[in-house]
Amino acid sequence: MTAPDEPDEDVTGMDQRCVPPLSRQARSKRKTRAIEAADENSLPAEGPTDALGSADGMLKDSQLLRSLQLQFRMSVHEAAHAVARLHLDLGSIVKITIEAPEGGYVAGTMSGEQTEAMLTGVLIAALAGRAAEEKIVGSVAAGSGSESCDLAAATALAFDMETVMGFSKKWPLLHRKVEDRASTLATDHELAARVNARLESAYAVARKMVVNQEIAIDFLGEILLARKTLEGDELDTVLQQVKQRIVATPE
């Protein structure tokens, strides 16, 4: 599940409801319902089999169930990215998928000036997928470890905000272009602490946002689980429906 993503549109006129967090039991029921709805007819029909055939069938069913469970996790993850981008008004969304070779992603374009507040919003959106896994799925899957994964992208942005973008509380006028972020973070512990503080702060906001926007994330996640990829007119229609479920929260 990759995430160098960007978000979408104005959220004026949104639903002002307070959304109570779902209980674990309710989340479990919703997960089961979503997985069943994703592919009711995907399991092989029952028929006479020998013991070996039955064992093979059970293995295939188990593999299919794991696949659907993974798809559920991915749909929640990518839905949270998209909802965060909509809620924070970060740009436009042109595609959401959970069936790319590398996993899932939200594709879009950025708009507006790259202020510290706007880039902090990008950090929040980048970490929203992980926060949704933690809060809604109940566990967090390992990142891919690639340079394009959520944690890598968020860390790179937070690092640049501290070193080359002029947003650091310490020496904001000093431009410190670094070719090897990993080595610098490993040796410059004070810089690493500041970068991590930005990430921790953004993640705390992302976790609160997931709780507040769980209805919108759930709605989009179930559609994404069923459709696998959303783009074009279908995506535009779904996003309009998602916006109606986003809760306005205090700044």
Disulfide bonds with the S-S distance in Angstrom:
none
